[in-house]
């Protein structure tokens, strides 16, 4: 179908279900609508990566892709500021705003992104999904992304509970700390593109391993200190280096895979990341409950997950 058409379909689906969420009041409908929105979200990463591959030179793709990922952190900042104020007025307004923003994105793609040209379609070899999924590097990156996202989503899901319970903070104060974390993610994802494009060209493995070690050490230290100020620094480090490891892994296909399979390979790899994000909150919740409310075991699990994912890059063939 081409990257542009898939992007447009994905954004249209997300926008429609975001608006719908603001209108309904039934729990079952909420679940169904979120499922529908998830279908739309699922089409975005692979089609976006494919669009980057088709419109930019190979040397620029990693920088462009990391720049796109930087917007996630910016979105987080807006969520904690603009979004929180709108939800305070009426939570439904928050979903109407989301639907409108996705609609704006839809029209930006429609009018600003170049069309999938006939030349690109003629030059692109038809490679079956079976061939892509048999690619050993794709499967390895699937597992690595799963492990990295267990740490990323696990820490993001449970940090507010940990901070409020440990330091008796209000939800507002915990939210402010997480806003700092969002800022650190913006910095981390942006710097990742710069570093990989200038100083670590072809050295994603070393970069991801370094980020994994720093992130794991920060997570481990977080549950062994008793200082709000130090915790604030550690939360920022966790956000920065975890997102950096994620960004380096997510942009890696642009460097090691041929253009023809970037879209489908990223779709598979991103499925691993989505699975990690799905499992992480439940695993940590079970570990916290098993430890009678202690976060130590759960957070150590997150540290181990990102370490395994980081050193797992050594198995990927450039």
Backbone torsions as a table, in degrees:
resi	resn	phi	psi	omega
1	UNK	NA	-27.7	-176.4
2	UNK	97.3	150.5	-174.5
3	UNK	-64.0	-41.6	-176.3
4	UNK	-62.8	-44.5	-179.6
5	UNK	-63.5	-41.5	179.8
6	UNK	-66.3	-39.9	176.8
7	UNK	-60.4	-45.4	-179.3
8	UNK	-63.4	-43.8	178.3
9	UNK	-62.3	-44.0	-179.5
10	UNK	-60.9	-48.2	-178.4
11	UNK	-66.5	-36.1	177.6
12	UNK	-63.9	-42.1	179.4
13	UNK	-64.1	-47.4	-178.7
14	UNK	-62.2	-44.0	-179.0
15	UNK	-61.8	-45.3	-179.0
16	UNK	-60.1	-48.9	-176.3
17	UNK	-72.8	-26.6	175.1
18	UNK	-65.2	-44.5	176.1
19	UNK	-62.5	-43.4	-178.8
20	UNK	-60.7	-37.0	-178.7
21	UNK	-61.3	-32.8	-179.7
22	UNK	-74.9	-11.0	-176.7
23	UNK	-100.7	-28.1	-171.6
24	UNK	-90.5	166.8	179.7
25	UNK	-137.1	8.8	-178.7
26	UNK	-100.3	134.7	-179.9
27	UNK	-59.2	-42.6	-179.7
28	UNK	-62.8	-39.4	177.5
29	UNK	-67.6	-37.7	176.3
30	UNK	-57.0	-47.0	-178.6
31	UNK	-62.7	-45.0	-179.3
32	UNK	-63.7	-41.3	-179.0
33	UNK	-68.1	-39.5	177.9
34	UNK	-64.8	-35.7	176.5
35	UNK	-62.9	-44.5	178.6
36	UNK	-62.5	-42.2	178.1
37	UNK	-63.4	-35.2	178.4
38	UNK	-62.8	-35.7	176.0
39	UNK	-60.8	-40.8	178.1
40	UNK	-66.9	-45.2	179.3
41	UNK	-60.6	-34.6	-177.0
42	UNK	-64.8	-25.9	-178.6
43	UNK	-84.0	-13.5	-173.5
44	UNK	-72.2	-51.5	-173.0
45	UNK	-58.4	-47.0	-176.9
46	UNK	-68.7	-42.1	-179.4
47	UNK	-69.5	-34.7	177.7
48	UNK	-65.2	-45.0	178.8
49	UNK	-63.3	-38.9	178.4
50	UNK	-65.1	-39.7	179.0
51	UNK	-64.3	-38.9	176.9
52	UNK	-62.6	-44.7	-178.8
53	UNK	-63.3	-34.4	-176.6
54	UNK	-81.2	-22.5	-172.3
55	UNK	-112.4	-3.2	-178.4
56	UNK	-133.4	149.4	174.7
57	UNK	-62.9	150.0	-175.3
58	UNK	-55.7	-36.0	-178.1
59	UNK	-68.3	-22.4	-176.8
60	UNK	-98.1	-12.5	-170.1
61	UNK	-63.3	-42.4	-178.2
62	UNK	-62.1	-42.9	179.7
63	UNK	-64.7	-43.3	179.9
64	UNK	-64.9	-44.9	-178.8
65	UNK	-63.1	-42.2	178.8
66	UNK	-67.5	-32.8	176.4
67	UNK	-63.9	-38.6	177.1
68	UNK	-65.2	-42.3	179.6
69	UNK	-66.0	-26.3	178.2
70	UNK	-59.4	-29.8	-178.3
71	UNK	-65.0	-19.7	177.4
72	UNK	-63.8	-42.9	177.8
73	UNK	-65.4	-38.8	178.0
74	UNK	-63.0	-40.4	176.6
75	UNK	-61.1	-37.6	177.5
76	UNK	-62.6	-41.4	178.4
77	UNK	-62.9	-44.7	178.7
78	UNK	-63.9	-35.0	179.5
79	UNK	-64.9	-41.9	-178.6
80	UNK	-75.1	-16.8	-177.7
81	UNK	-110.1	-79.9	-178.6
82	UNK	-60.6	-47.8	-178.0
83	UNK	-61.1	-43.5	-179.0
84	UNK	-61.5	-40.2	-179.6
85	UNK	-68.1	-37.9	178.7
86	UNK	-68.4	-42.4	178.8
87	UNK	-63.6	-33.9	179.0
88	UNK	-61.8	-31.9	177.3
89	UNK	-75.1	-49.2	179.3
90	UNK	-167.4	120.7	-174.8
91	UNK	-59.6	-27.6	179.6
92	UNK	-65.6	-33.5	179.0
93	UNK	-60.6	-31.6	179.4
94	UNK	-61.3	-40.8	-180.0
95	UNK	-76.4	-31.5	174.1
96	UNK	-65.3	-37.6	177.3
97	UNK	-65.4	-42.8	178.5
98	UNK	-59.4	-47.6	-180.0
99	UNK	-59.2	-40.3	179.9
100	UNK	-67.0	-41.2	179.1
101	UNK	-64.4	-40.7	177.4
102	UNK	-65.7	-34.8	178.6
103	UNK	-66.7	-39.6	175.7
104	UNK	-61.0	-43.8	178.1
105	UNK	-61.1	-39.3	178.7
106	UNK	-57.4	-47.7	-177.9
107	UNK	-71.8	-29.8	175.1
108	UNK	-63.5	-44.6	178.1
109	UNK	-65.0	-41.9	-176.9
110	UNK	-60.6	-43.7	-172.8
111	UNK	-99.9	-21.6	-173.4
112	UNK	-106.1	-28.4	-179.1
113	UNK	-81.7	130.1	179.4
114	UNK	-57.8	151.3	178.9
115	UNK	-68.7	156.9	172.6
116	UNK	-73.1	101.8	-172.4
117	UNK	-71.1	157.2	177.5
118	UNK	-63.3	-33.0	-179.2
119	UNK	-62.3	-44.3	179.0
120	UNK	-61.6	-43.3	-178.4
121	UNK	-66.1	-35.1	179.6
122	UNK	-71.6	-37.3	-176.4
123	UNK	-78.0	-24.0	-175.4
124	UNK	-74.3	123.1	176.6
125	UNK	-74.5	141.8	177.7
126	UNK	-80.3	111.1	-180.0
127	UNK	-115.9	126.6	-175.8
128	UNK	-72.7	157.1	178.4
129	UNK	-61.3	-35.2	179.8
130	UNK	-62.0	-41.3	178.5
131	UNK	-62.5	-41.1	-178.7
132	UNK	-65.8	-45.9	-176.1
133	UNK	-71.1	-18.2	175.4
134	UNK	-81.3	-11.9	178.6
135	UNK	-66.2	117.8	-174.3
136	UNK	-61.1	-38.4	179.8
137	UNK	-63.7	-36.3	177.6
138	UNK	-62.3	-44.6	-179.3
139	UNK	-67.1	-38.3	178.5
140	UNK	-65.4	-43.1	178.5
141	UNK	-68.6	-29.1	173.9
142	UNK	-58.1	-48.7	-178.7
143	UNK	-68.5	-42.0	180.0
144	UNK	-61.6	-44.9	179.5
145	UNK	-65.0	-36.7	176.5
146	UNK	-58.7	-47.0	-178.4
147	UNK	-66.6	-42.4	179.8
148	UNK	-63.7	-40.6	-178.3
149	UNK	-75.4	-23.8	171.2
150	UNK	-59.3	-43.8	179.5
151	UNK	-70.3	-44.7	-176.7
152	UNK	-62.8	-55.3	-176.9
153	UNK	-73.9	-30.9	176.8
154	UNK	-63.3	-45.0	179.9
155	UNK	-68.6	-41.3	-179.9
156	UNK	-65.8	-34.9	-178.0
157	UNK	-73.4	-36.4	-171.5
158	UNK	-105.9	-10.5	177.8
159	UNK	-59.6	-43.8	179.0
160	UNK	-58.4	-44.3	179.8
161	UNK	-64.3	-42.3	-179.8
162	UNK	-63.3	-46.1	-177.2
163	UNK	-67.2	-44.1	-178.9
164	UNK	-66.2	-38.4	-178.8
165	UNK	-75.3	-41.3	-175.6
166	UNK	-72.0	-41.2	-174.5
167	UNK	-112.5	11.7	178.6
168	UNK	52.9	45.3	-179.2
169	UNK	-87.8	155.0	172.1
170	UNK	-76.6	161.6	177.6
171	UNK	-61.6	-32.6	178.4
172	UNK	-64.2	-42.7	179.3
173	UNK	-66.9	-41.8	177.7
174	UNK	-63.1	-37.9	178.0
175	UNK	-64.2	-37.8	178.2
176	UNK	-64.1	-39.4	178.5
177	UNK	-65.0	-40.8	179.0
178	UNK	-69.6	-26.2	174.7
179	UNK	-66.2	-38.8	174.6
180	UNK	-60.6	-39.2	178.2
181	UNK	-61.7	-38.9	178.1
182	UNK	-64.6	-39.5	177.4
183	UNK	-62.2	-43.2	179.7
184	UNK	-64.1	-32.1	177.8
185	UNK	-69.0	-39.1	176.4
186	UNK	-59.5	-46.9	-179.8
187	UNK	-63.2	-45.3	-177.0
188	UNK	-62.7	-47.5	-177.8
189	UNK	-68.3	-36.9	178.5
190	UNK	-67.6	-46.5	-179.8
191	UNK	-64.4	-30.2	178.4
192	UNK	-59.2	-45.3	178.4
193	UNK	-62.2	-42.5	-179.9
194	UNK	-64.6	-47.6	-177.1
195	UNK	-64.4	-45.4	-178.9
196	UNK	-68.2	-27.9	-178.5
197	UNK	-84.4	-22.5	-174.3
198	UNK	-113.9	-45.1	-171.8
199	UNK	-113.7	-21.2	-178.4
200	UNK	-120.6	38.0	-179.9
201	UNK	-62.2	121.1	-178.8
202	UNK	74.0	11.3	-177.7
203	UNK	-120.9	38.8	-179.9
204	UNK	-57.6	-36.6	-177.8
205	UNK	-58.0	-52.3	-178.2
206	UNK	-61.2	-41.2	-178.7
207	UNK	-64.9	-46.2	-179.0
208	UNK	-64.1	-40.2	179.4
209	UNK	-63.5	-44.2	178.6
210	UNK	-60.3	-46.9	179.6
211	UNK	-61.7	-39.6	-179.4
212	UNK	-64.8	-42.1	-179.9
213	UNK	-64.3	-46.2	-179.8
214	UNK	-63.7	-42.9	-179.7
215	UNK	-63.8	-46.2	-179.4
216	UNK	-62.6	-42.1	179.6
217	UNK	-64.2	-38.3	179.9
218	UNK	-68.4	-40.9	178.5
219	UNK	-63.7	-45.1	-179.7
220	UNK	-62.5	-42.1	-179.3
221	UNK	-67.4	-34.9	-176.6
222	UNK	-56.5	-39.5	-177.0
223	UNK	-88.3	6.2	179.1
224	UNK	-123.0	11.9	175.1
225	UNK	-116.9	163.4	-179.3
226	UNK	-134.6	57.2	-178.4
227	UNK	-144.3	126.9	-179.7
228	UNK	-64.9	-42.6	-177.4
229	UNK	-64.8	-42.7	178.5
230	UNK	-67.1	-39.3	178.3
231	UNK	-61.0	-37.1	178.7
232	UNK	-61.8	-43.1	178.3
233	UNK	-64.9	-42.2	-178.5
234	UNK	-66.6	-39.7	177.5
235	UNK	-60.7	-41.4	178.1
236	UNK	-63.6	-42.2	179.4
237	UNK	-65.8	-40.8	178.3
238	UNK	-60.5	-47.4	179.8
239	UNK	-62.3	-44.4	-176.0
240	UNK	-66.5	-48.2	-173.4
241	UNK	-82.8	-27.2	174.8
242	UNK	-68.7	-44.4	179.0
243	UNK	-68.7	-30.0	177.8
244	UNK	-66.7	-43.1	177.3
245	UNK	-63.7	-41.5	178.0
246	UNK	-62.9	-47.6	-178.0
247	UNK	-61.8	-43.6	179.6
248	UNK	-62.9	-37.9	179.5
249	UNK	-72.0	-42.2	-177.8
250	UNK	-67.0	-33.4	-179.1
251	UNK	-86.7	-11.5	-177.1
252	UNK	-57.5	-40.8	178.4
253	UNK	-54.7	-30.6	178.8
254	UNK	-63.4	-22.3	-176.2
255	UNK	-97.8	-34.0	-171.3
256	UNK	-108.9	-12.6	-179.0
257	UNK	-108.1	148.1	173.7
258	UNK	-66.3	154.4	-175.5
259	UNK	-56.2	-33.1	-174.7
260	UNK	-62.0	-28.0	-175.4
261	UNK	-114.1	7.0	-177.6
262	UNK	-61.4	-45.6	-178.4
263	UNK	-60.3	-50.7	-177.8
264	UNK	-69.8	-37.1	179.9
265	UNK	-67.0	-41.5	177.4
266	UNK	-64.2	-36.1	176.8
267	UNK	-59.7	-42.7	178.8
268	UNK	-68.5	-46.2	-178.6
269	UNK	-63.0	-41.1	179.4
270	UNK	-66.4	-28.3	175.1
271	UNK	-62.0	-39.1	175.4
272	UNK	-61.9	-42.2	177.8
273	UNK	-63.8	-41.6	178.6
274	UNK	-64.0	-40.0	177.9
275	UNK	-63.0	-40.5	177.1
276	UNK	-62.6	-41.6	178.0
277	UNK	-66.4	-29.5	178.2
278	UNK	-73.5	-41.8	-175.6
279	UNK	-78.3	-35.4	-170.4
280	UNK	-53.6	-54.3	-177.4
281	UNK	-59.4	-37.6	-179.2
282	UNK	-70.0	-41.2	179.7
283	UNK	-63.7	-48.0	-179.5
284	UNK	-63.7	-40.4	178.0
285	UNK	-60.0	-42.2	179.2
286	UNK	-66.1	-39.6	179.9
287	UNK	-68.3	-40.2	178.3
288	UNK	-64.6	-41.8	178.9
289	UNK	-65.8	-41.2	179.3
290	UNK	-65.4	-28.4	-179.3
291	UNK	-93.9	19.4	177.7
292	UNK	57.4	40.7	175.5
293	UNK	94.6	-4.8	179.0
294	UNK	-80.4	136.5	-178.8
295	UNK	-90.2	-9.1	-171.7
296	UNK	-57.0	-52.0	-176.8
297	UNK	-63.5	-42.4	-179.7
298	UNK	-61.9	-44.6	-179.1
299	UNK	-72.4	-33.0	174.7
300	UNK	-64.0	-37.7	175.7
301	UNK	-59.1	-41.3	178.0
302	UNK	-63.4	-40.8	179.1
303	UNK	-63.2	-42.7	179.9
304	UNK	-66.4	-38.7	-179.0
305	UNK	-60.3	-46.8	-177.3
306	UNK	-72.3	-29.1	176.1
307	UNK	-66.7	-44.8	178.5
308	UNK	-62.8	-42.9	178.7
309	UNK	-62.6	-43.2	-179.1
310	UNK	-62.9	-49.8	-178.9
311	UNK	-74.3	-16.9	175.7
312	UNK	-66.1	-20.3	178.5
313	UNK	-63.5	-20.6	179.2
314	UNK	-64.7	-19.1	-179.0
315	UNK	-86.3	-10.7	-178.9
316	UNK	-83.3	131.9	179.5
317	UNK	-91.1	124.5	179.6
318	UNK	-68.2	NA	NA
